[in-house]
């Protein structure tokens, strides 16, 4: 049939008590999306299909990734965060590898 045995340490089968079986998957990535089936070897077979969707967050900037401004002019740099299932706790800005703002929004 459609049996697939994988040698992937991210998958773990956990049986905590009789009648309960849990498939754990650590460190999911986009290629893990798809249908998973829990199948019980009864006659007739019984099963349940789970559809796993993986949401991959992304970050983009407003406009071009490079800006040119005159010295002394104000500039705004906007960063958009998409596909997050929950609001990030922190968003940091860096310049040449050094963090610019502390968590209170003050320039260091």
N, C-alpha and C positions, 0 to 999 in steps of 0.2 A: 504494500500500500504506500501511503505517504509518510512512512516512518522516517524520522530524522534523528540521528544521535549526534550530539555536538560535544566537542571538547572545548567548552567555553566556561571558564571559572566564574563568570558573572552569574550563571544560572545555578540555583540551588533549590532542591526539592525538600520542603520542610513538612514533616508530619508531627504535629504537636499532640494530637489526640485522635482516637478512632473516629473515622468518618470525615476528618478534615485534612485536606492536603493543600499545601500552598507552594506555588512556584514563585520564587523570588528572583528578580533580575536586578543586578546592581549596575550602576553607571550606564544607563540607557543612552542610546544614540538613535538618530533618525532611521537607520537601517533596521532597527528592532521593531518598527511599526508593522502591524499586521494582525491576522487572526490567530488566536491561541485557543486550543481546544482541550478541555478537561474531559477525558473519556474513561468511563468505568467499564471494566470487563465483565459485564452481565450479559445474559441472553434474554431478550435482545439488548444490544449495547445501549447505554445511555450516555449522553454527553452534553456539554454546555460550551458554547463558543463565546470567547471574549475578544472584542476588538480593541487593540491597543493603539492609541494615537500618541505620537511623540511630538510635543511642542518644543521647537528649538528657538530660544530667544535670539534676537539680533539687535544690533546697534547700527544706526546710520546718522549721518550729519546732514544739516540743512544746506542745500546747494553743493558747491564743489568742495572737495577735500582740501583745496588750497585757496587761500584768500590773500588779496593784495590790498592794503589800506595805506593811506598817507599817514606819516608820523603825526601824532597828536590827535588823530581821529579815534572816535569810539568804535568798538567792534563788538558784535555779539556772536558767540559760537553756540550753536544749538545741537544737541545730541538727542536723538529719538530712540527710545527703547521699545521694541515691538515683541509681541508673542510671549509676554511674561504672564504666567498664571497668577502670580502675586507681585505686588509692588516690591521692587528691590529695597532692602534695608538701607543701603548706601549707594551713592553714585559719586565717584571721585573724578576730579579733573587733574591732569598731570601736564607739566611742561618740561620737555627734555628729561623725562624720567623722574622728576621731583613733583610730589603732590602739592597742589596749589592751595586748596581750601581744606579747613578742618570740618568736622561734621556739623558745626554750627553755621557754616557758610562764610566764615571769616577767612581772609587771606592770611596765610602763614607768614 
